[in-house]
């Protein structure tokens, strides 16, 4: 090994060991100084370093054993220093896993149930811009808030977007890249832009397509499926819901 290679190897070792030490020291836990700023940071919970934008900790609750990945942003309110009242704005349950680069942006109320897992770069918000006044720039119109609820045991795939007013039932699967808005029942799979129910589970029928009886994947005559009537399917948004996106 040449002297140059030896120096490079030694420098790489020092850098990687140093970065590992920095990550350990920068992790936010209930016992670290930054952990005390949260309204609640449960035992065994941690926010990996480097973090994203974290502010409004006084209105953020994170349950026991929840792991928050690197570069995750969690915020309550428009900007730091605001008085948001007596109640929590962002509540994340226990034993959750929040994927790298995810954003959880709360202004009114975001509730994430226990045992919720997300892939990387998921975006969850309870506030959206409006465009009511065609003469005023959209960014200067006052946004609207609508609470968001993610049911316990749910899985949100990479890049999913959860819009204001969304209420997901227990153990709901959201496909990667889906854009979700509306109310959905327990035990369903959502996919698409805007998201639709593509599979459902009921104790009587098991997992099945929402527009076919259990055990059937196509009509008996072999022709294409009959037109889907969203109004007849519980948990499916209005066919005009995309106008609101």
C-alpha positions as CSV (number, residue, x, y, z in Angstrom):
1,X,0.0,0.0,0.0
2,X,1.4,3.4,-1.0
3,X,1.7,6.2,1.5
4,X,-1.0,8.1,-0.3
5,X,-3.5,5.2,0.0
6,X,-2.6,4.7,3.6
7,X,-3.3,8.4,4.4
8,X,-6.6,8.3,2.5
9,X,-7.7,5.1,4.3
10,X,-6.8,6.6,7.7
11,X,-8.6,9.9,6.8
12,X,-11.7,7.9,5.7
13,X,-11.7,6.0,8.9
14,X,-11.5,9.1,11.0
15,X,-14.2,10.8,9.0
16,X,-16.7,7.9,9.2
17,X,-16.0,7.3,12.9
18,X,-16.4,11.0,13.6
19,X,-19.6,11.2,11.7
20,X,-21.0,8.2,13.5
21,X,-20.2,10.0,16.8
22,X,-21.8,13.2,15.7
23,X,-25.0,11.3,14.7
24,X,-25.1,9.6,18.1
25,X,-24.6,12.9,19.9
26,X,-27.1,14.8,17.7
27,X,-29.9,12.2,18.1
28,X,-32.8,13.7,20.1
29,X,-34.1,11.5,22.9
30,X,-36.2,12.2,26.0
31,X,-33.0,12.7,28.0
32,X,-31.3,15.1,25.6
33,X,-31.6,18.9,26.0
34,X,-33.6,19.2,22.8
35,X,-36.0,16.5,23.9
36,X,-37.2,18.6,26.8
37,X,-38.7,21.1,24.4
38,X,-41.4,18.7,23.2
39,X,-44.8,18.6,24.8
40,X,-44.2,14.9,25.1
41,X,-41.3,12.6,23.9
42,X,-42.0,9.1,25.1
43,X,-39.5,6.7,26.6
44,X,-37.4,5.1,23.9
45,X,-38.4,7.6,21.2
46,X,-35.7,9.2,19.2
47,X,-35.3,11.6,16.3
48,X,-32.3,10.7,14.2
49,X,-29.6,13.3,13.3
50,X,-29.5,15.3,11.1
51,X,-33.1,16.4,11.7
52,X,-35.2,18.4,9.3
53,X,-37.0,21.6,10.3
54,X,-38.3,21.0,13.9
55,X,-40.3,23.8,15.6
56,X,-43.3,24.3,17.7
57,X,-42.1,21.4,19.9
58,X,-44.4,22.6,22.8
59,X,-47.3,21.5,20.6
60,X,-45.8,18.2,19.4
61,X,-46.3,14.8,21.1
62,X,-44.4,11.7,20.1
63,X,-45.2,8.4,21.8
64,X,-43.0,5.7,23.4
65,X,-40.7,3.8,21.2
66,X,-41.3,5.9,18.0
67,X,-38.4,6.2,15.7
68,X,-38.1,9.3,13.5
69,X,-35.6,9.0,10.6
70,X,-33.0,11.5,9.3
71,X,-34.0,14.8,7.8
72,X,-37.7,14.5,9.0
73,X,-39.4,17.8,9.4
74,X,-42.1,18.1,12.1
75,X,-43.6,21.5,12.7
76,X,-46.6,23.0,14.6
77,X,-47.7,26.5,13.4
78,X,-46.6,28.8,10.6
79,X,-43.3,29.7,12.2
80,X,-41.5,29.4,15.5
81,X,-42.5,31.5,18.5
82,X,-46.3,31.4,18.0
83,X,-48.8,30.7,20.8
84,X,-50.9,27.9,19.5
85,X,-53.2,27.4,22.5
86,X,-53.4,24.7,25.2
87,X,-53.7,21.6,23.1
88,X,-51.3,19.6,21.0
89,X,-51.2,20.2,17.2
90,X,-49.2,17.2,16.1
91,X,-49.7,13.9,17.9
92,X,-47.7,10.8,16.9
93,X,-48.5,7.6,18.6
94,X,-46.2,4.9,20.1
95,X,-44.1,2.4,18.3
96,X,-44.3,4.3,15.0
97,X,-41.5,4.6,12.3
98,X,-41.4,7.8,10.3
99,X,-39.3,7.4,7.2
100,X,-36.3,9.6,6.1
101,X,-37.2,13.0,4.7
102,X,-40.9,12.9,5.7
103,X,-42.6,16.2,6.4
104,X,-45.4,16.5,9.0
105,X,-46.7,20.0,8.9
106,X,-49.4,20.8,11.4
107,X,-51.5,23.9,12.0
108,X,-54.7,22.7,13.5
109,X,-54.5,19.0,14.3
110,X,-52.6,16.0,12.9
111,X,-53.1,12.7,14.7
112,X,-51.0,9.7,13.7
113,X,-52.1,6.5,15.5
114,X,-49.9,3.8,17.2
115,X,-47.8,1.5,15.1
116,X,-48.0,3.6,11.9
117,X,-45.1,3.2,9.5
118,X,-44.2,5.5,6.6
119,X,-41.7,5.1,3.8
120,X,-39.3,7.9,3.0
121,X,-40.4,11.4,1.8
122,X,-44.1,11.2,2.9
123,X,-45.9,14.5,3.2
124,X,-48.7,15.0,5.7
125,X,-50.4,18.4,6.2
126,X,-53.6,19.8,7.6
127,X,-53.4,23.1,5.7
128,X,-53.7,23.9,2.1
129,X,-53.5,27.1,-0.1
130,X,-56.7,28.4,-1.6
131,X,-57.4,30.1,-4.9
132,X,-60.9,31.6,-4.2
133,X,-59.8,35.1,-5.3
134,X,-58.6,35.0,-9.0
135,X,-57.0,38.4,-8.7
136,X,-54.9,37.7,-5.5
137,X,-51.7,35.6,-5.8
138,X,-52.5,32.2,-4.4
139,X,-49.6,32.4,-2.0
140,X,-51.0,35.5,-0.4
141,X,-54.5,34.1,0.2
142,X,-55.2,32.9,3.7
143,X,-54.9,29.1,3.7
144,X,-57.6,26.7,5.1
145,X,-57.0,24.1,7.9
146,X,-58.7,20.7,8.2
147,X,-57.6,18.1,10.7
148,X,-55.9,14.9,9.6
149,X,-56.2,11.4,11.2
150,X,-54.0,8.4,10.3
151,X,-55.5,5.3,11.8
152,X,-53.3,2.9,14.0
153,X,-51.4,0.2,12.2
154,X,-51.4,2.0,8.8
155,X,-48.6,2.0,6.3
156,X,-47.9,5.0,4.0
157,X,-45.7,4.2,1.0
158,X,-42.8,6.3,-0.2
159,X,-43.7,9.7,-1.5
160,X,-47.4,9.5,-0.5
161,X,-49.1,12.9,0.1
162,X,-51.8,13.2,2.8
163,X,-53.9,16.3,2.3
164,X,-56.0,18.3,4.8
165,X,-59.2,16.7,5.9
166,X,-58.0,13.1,5.3
167,X,-59.2,10.5,7.8
168,X,-57.7,7.0,7.4
169,X,-59.2,4.0,9.2
170,X,-57.2,1.4,11.0
171,X,-54.5,-0.6,9.2
172,X,-54.9,1.3,5.9
173,X,-52.3,0.9,3.2
174,X,-51.4,3.9,1.1
175,X,-49.5,3.1,-2.1
176,X,-46.3,5.0,-2.9
177,X,-46.9,8.3,-4.7
178,X,-50.7,8.4,-3.9
179,X,-52.3,11.7,-3.2
180,X,-55.0,11.2,-0.5
181,X,-57.9,13.3,0.5
182,X,-61.2,12.2,2.1
183,X,-62.5,9.7,4.6
184,X,-61.7,6.0,4.2
185,X,-62.7,2.9,6.2
186,X,-60.6,0.4,8.1
187,X,-58.6,-2.2,6.3
188,X,-58.4,-0.8,2.8
189,X,-55.7,-0.2,0.2
190,X,-55.5,3.2,-1.5
191,X,-53.7,4.1,-4.7
192,X,-53.6,6.7,-7.4
193,X,-53.9,10.4,-7.9
194,X,-56.4,11.2,-6.5
195,X,-56.3,8.1,-4.3
196,X,-59.1,5.5,-4.6
197,X,-59.9,2.3,-2.7
198,X,-58.4,-0.5,-4.8
199,X,-58.8,-3.4,-2.2
200,X,-60.9,-3.9,0.9
201,X,-61.1,-6.4,3.7
202,X,-64.2,-7.6,5.5
203,X,-64.5,-10.5,7.8
204,X,-67.1,-12.1,5.6
205,X,-65.3,-11.7,2.3
206,X,-61.6,-11.3,3.2
207,X,-59.5,-9.1,0.9
208,X,-61.3,-8.3,-2.3
209,X,-61.7,-5.7,-5.0
210,X,-64.2,-3.1,-3.9
211,X,-66.3,-3.4,-7.1
212,X,-66.4,-7.3,-7.4
213,X,-67.7,-10.0,-5.0
214,X,-65.1,-11.8,-3.0
215,X,-63.2,-14.5,-4.9
216,X,-63.8,-12.9,-8.3
217,X,-61.2,-11.0,-10.3
218,X,-63.3,-10.6,-13.5
219,X,-67.0,-11.0,-14.5
220,X,-68.1,-14.6,-15.3
221,X,-68.6,-13.9,-19.0
222,X,-65.0,-12.9,-19.4
223,X,-65.8,-9.3,-20.6
224,X,-64.4,-6.2,-19.0
225,X,-65.5,-5.2,-15.5
226,X,-68.8,-3.2,-15.4
227,X,-68.4,0.6,-14.9
228,X,-67.5,1.4,-11.3
229,X,-70.1,3.5,-9.4
230,X,-68.1,5.3,-6.7
231,X,-71.3,6.4,-4.9
232,X,-72.2,2.7,-4.3
233,X,-68.9,1.9,-2.6
234,X,-68.4,2.9,1.0
235,X,-65.1,4.7,1.5
236,X,-64.7,5.8,-2.1
237,X,-64.5,9.6,-2.6
238,X,-66.8,11.5,-5.0
239,X,-65.8,11.1,-8.6
240,X,-65.4,14.9,-8.6
241,X,-63.0,14.9,-5.7
242,X,-60.1,15.7,-8.0
243,X,-61.5,19.1,-8.6
244,X,-60.6,20.0,-5.0
245,X,-57.0,18.9,-5.3
